[in-house]
Amino acid sequence: MFLINIFDYRLLILILIGFVAVKTWDIYKRRRNLKKLRENRIYFSYILAKVLKETNILDKASLTTKDAEMILDVLNEFPDLDEVKKIRSVFKIYKAYVAEHPSVHADPRTMREKIIIPIMRKMIEMFTIIDPELYKLVEKEEAMYIKKKVKQRVYISTILEKVIEKSLSRYEAPQAQ
């Protein structure tokens, strides 16, 4: 017959308790970092908007390694959320790829459609994570373009530009007073 030793159950229970403890700690850490990000949302959205404006991501067909490094430096100031880590890894991969293959800048149209537009989408996503007010702005703007049946690659830079301007103006307005 099946006779399971009581020790086997204790081992399973210990493993289960350990798993629950690790998951609970991860959830606590994520909530703490998200709270830190949201409490300082105006500052974090400002520094991200400022660096994106400095790199001229809206006007360029590609980003240089220096631009990617500038954006990475700003992202390193952010709390460690999974979304931030993913965006950091995108820029690290981009920087390494451009350094290894400088000929990627030869075809600006493809570079913009395949790399810069997705990076812009990720930046908009980052702004919406930082600030619920910017999320509402993006939703409103995106709904308008979807209603008009405009392709995403056409309006993504316009939305990012509006988000950048809103972030910059909110930080500079209290500073001026």
Secondary structure as UniProt FT lines:
FT   HELIX           6..39
FT   HELIX           41..55
FT   TURN            56..59
FT   HELIX           65..75
FT   TURN            76..77
FT   HELIX           82..100
FT   HELIX           102..106
FT   HELIX           108..111
FT   HELIX           112..116
FT   HELIX           117..130
FT   HELIX           132..147
FT   TURN            148..149
FT   HELIX           152..176
//
